[in-house]
Amino acid sequence: MLNKRKILSYNPDLKELANELRKNMTLSEVLLWNELKQKRMLGFDFDRQRPIGNFIVDFYCKELCLAIEIDGDTHIFRYDYDEERQTTLEKMGVHFLRFDDIEVKKNISNVLRVIGDWIVINKPTPSPPLPRGRLSQEGI
């Protein structure tokens, strides 16, 4: 179970590239974004083309520490890079779901089911509220 949202730093030099990627999304990215935006996925907020560390992920939910990647034709030639990138981000606590470009285009309902199932299984557990009017022993 996930408990606390981590704040992940990013390379500010990637902001401009991320903005360009948002303006030039692939068809599969547009299709998935239309299903994730405005908290449509079980009420969770996703960002698109999100810089994390020295990388940019296709979609990211801070509350879940979940990155969603769509692998198109360009990823065939970048397998080693993608694997190293994912390993680096997983060490930072980021979880990954990966989908093929064709799967998003032809079977988006299954993609959404997989994402929804992952969220149900891994969603964060809210911290219990502190008792009202009580100070910790250190604060007395």
C-alpha positions, -999 to +999 in steps of 0.1 A: +000+000+000+011+036-007+009+060+022+025+093+017+029+115-014+066+121-022+078+154-036+101+145-065+126+170-078+131+176-115+155+192-139+141+227-146+158+226-180+131+200-190+101+223-186+104+237-221+107+203-237+077+190-216+056+219-229+066+211-265+057+174-259+023+185-246+016+205-277+027+176-300+011+145-284+006+113-303-028+100-311-026+073-284-014+100-259-044+122-268-068+092-264-055+082-230-053+119-218-090+123-226-097+095-202-073+107-174-077+144-174-100+163-149-097+134-124-118+111-146-098+081-134-113+072-100-109+109-089-071+109-092-052+139-108-028+130-136-004+153-153+008+148-189+045+150-200+057+154-164+094+160-157+107+138-129+144+139-121+162+141-155+134+124-174+099+132-187+071+106-183+040+105-205+015+107-176+020+110-138-002+109-107+016+125-077-008+110-052-001+075-065+035+080-075+023+063-107+038+069-142+020+057-173+041+052-204+029+046-239+055+027-260+053+035-297+076+027-326+104+049-313+107+028-282+118-003-302+152+013-307+154+028-272+147-003-251+180-001-231+174+036-224+138+031-214+148+003-190+176+024-174+152+053-171+125+032-155+149+016-131+162+051-120+127+064-115+116+033-096+145+039-072+129+073-065+096+055-056+078+059-090+056+029-100+051+022-138+024+010-160+034+005-197+011+001-227+018-003-264+007+024-287-015+000-307-032-013-275-042+022-265-056+029-300-074-004-304-084-015-269-085+016-246-112+000-225-087-027-214-060-001-208-084+018-185-094-014-167-057-022-160-051+014-147-082+013-126-073-022-112-038-009-103-053+021-085-078+000-065-051-024-054-024+003-046-043+034-037-029+054-007-043+048+027-052+081+044-034+089+075-056+087+106-065+121+120-047+133+152-068+134+183-082+169+189-069+189+218-040+165+226-004+175+226+024+150+222+045+143+253+074+163+237+052+194+233+042+195+270 
